[in-house]
Amino acid sequence: MASDDRQILAAILARLVAINGAGGYTYDFSGTDKAAISEPPVMPPILDYACCWWIRQANTDGDSLGEFTTRSEFGFAVYVQITTDTVAAHVNAALDAAEDVRISMETTRTLGGLVWDLRIDAIEDLTSQALDLPEGVAFIAGILSTVYQRAAAT
């Protein structure tokens, strides 16, 4: 059976893929090769593109003996194409992409019952120049935390 965090990471990827450009979403990560479990590439294979990865896990004592409360952190990054390479266009694209991710993740905060709750701890807008990306690309990255309880040795 896949580890808890592996299942959670797959569910996070599914939430990124659910961003489909319709129903209030600005961008579309639902197409083939538009989202993956990977660390952020220097330049994604396609625009618009999203990725997610596992960062770390921390455990504290649970509610009863033999149980642990687990907090796992995952990273995500989104690259979107902008038609006008100005600061305003970049900031607007980053804000829209961040909103798409936030809405999608908060749609099902238990990720289908895998976790008690999830929270986006931070989203950061990074300029294309700072990352040496070509003109016309906006990039955001963030950290998402999940909390769940598990039995010892499982």
C-alpha positions in Angstrom: 0.0 0.0 0.0 1.2 3.5 -0.8 2.4 5.6 2.1 0.0 8.2 3.6 2.1 11.1 2.2 2.3 9.5 -1.2 -1.5 9.3 -1.3 -1.8 12.9 -0.1 0.7 14.1 -2.8 -1.3 12.3 -5.5 -4.5 14.0 -4.2 -2.7 17.4 -4.3 -1.8 16.7 -7.9 -5.4 15.8 -8.6 -6.5 19.2 -7.2 -4.0 21.0 -9.4 -5.3 19.1 -12.4 -8.8 20.1 -11.4 -7.9 23.7 -12.3 -9.3 23.6 -15.8 -9.9 27.2 -16.9 -13.7 26.9 -16.3 -16.1 27.7 -13.5 -14.1 30.6 -12.1 -10.6 29.4 -12.7 -8.3 31.6 -14.8 -5.8 29.0 -15.8 -5.9 25.4 -17.1 -3.6 22.7 -15.8 -5.9 19.8 -16.8 -4.3 18.9 -20.2 -1.7 16.3 -20.9 1.7 17.0 -19.3 0.4 20.2 -17.7 0.9 19.0 -14.1 3.3 16.6 -12.5 4.8 15.4 -9.2 8.2 17.0 -9.5 10.3 19.8 -8.1 10.1 23.0 -10.1 11.9 22.7 -13.4 14.2 25.5 -14.7 11.7 25.8 -17.5 8.5 23.7 -17.7 7.8 21.6 -20.7 4.6 23.5 -21.5 2.8 26.6 -20.3 0.6 26.8 -18.3 2.2 24.2 -15.9 1.9 23.2 -12.3 3.9 20.8 -10.1 4.0 19.6 -6.5 6.4 17.7 -4.3 6.9 16.4 -0.8 9.0 18.5 1.7 8.8 17.0 5.1 6.8 15.3 7.9 6.7 16.0 11.6 5.0 13.9 14.2 3.6 14.7 17.7 1.8 12.6 20.2 -1.8 11.8 19.2 -4.9 11.7 21.3 -4.1 8.3 22.7 -1.2 5.9 23.3 0.1 4.5 20.0 -1.3 7.3 17.9 0.5 10.3 16.3 -0.7 13.5 14.8 1.3 14.0 11.6 1.9 17.3 9.9 3.2 17.0 6.4 4.4 19.8 4.1 4.3 19.8 0.4 5.5 22.4 -2.1 3.8 23.5 -5.3 4.8 25.7 -8.2 2.8 27.2 -11.1 4.1 28.7 -14.3 1.7 30.8 -16.4 2.1 32.6 -19.7 1.6 36.3 -19.8 1.1 38.2 -23.1 2.5 41.6 -21.9 5.7 41.3 -19.9 5.2 44.2 -17.5 5.3 44.3 -13.8 1.6 44.8 -13.6 0.8 41.9 -15.9 3.2 39.7 -14.0 1.6 40.6 -10.6 -1.9 40.1 -11.9 -1.1 36.7 -13.4 0.6 35.6 -10.2 -2.4 36.7 -8.1 -4.8 34.9 -10.4 -2.7 31.7 -10.4 -2.5 31.9 -6.6 -6.2 32.3 -6.3 -6.8 29.3 -8.7 -4.6 27.1 -6.5 -6.1 28.3 -3.2 -9.7 27.8 -4.4 -8.9 24.3 -5.8 -7.1 23.2 -2.6 -9.8 24.6 -0.3 -12.6 22.9 -2.3 -12.0 19.6 -0.4 -9.9 20.4 2.6 -9.8 16.8 3.7 -8.5 15.6 0.3 -11.2 13.0 0.1 -10.8 11.9 3.7 -7.0 11.5 3.6 -6.3 14.3 6.1 -8.1 16.2 8.8 -7.3 19.6 7.2 -5.0 21.4 4.8 -3.7 24.9 4.8 -1.7 26.9 2.3 1.0 28.4 4.5 2.5 30.6 1.9 2.4 31.6 -1.7 5.2 33.6 -3.2 5.4 35.5 -6.5 8.9 35.2 -8.0 9.8 37.4 -11.0 11.0 35.8 -14.2 14.2 37.8 -14.0 15.1 36.4 -10.6 14.6 32.9 -11.9 16.2 33.5 -15.4 12.9 32.5 -17.1 12.2 33.9 -20.5 10.0 36.9 -20.9 6.3 36.2 -20.7 6.3 33.7 -17.8 4.9 34.4 -14.4 5.9 32.0 -11.6 4.5 31.3 -8.1 5.5 28.8 -5.5 4.1 27.9 -2.2 3.9 25.5 0.8 0.8 23.5 1.7 0.5 21.8 5.1 -1.7 18.8 6.0 -2.6 17.4 9.4 -3.8 13.8 10.0 -3.7 11.1 12.7 -2.1 7.7 12.3 -1.5 4.7 14.4 2.1 3.8 15.3 3.9 1.5 13.0 1.5 2.0 10.1 
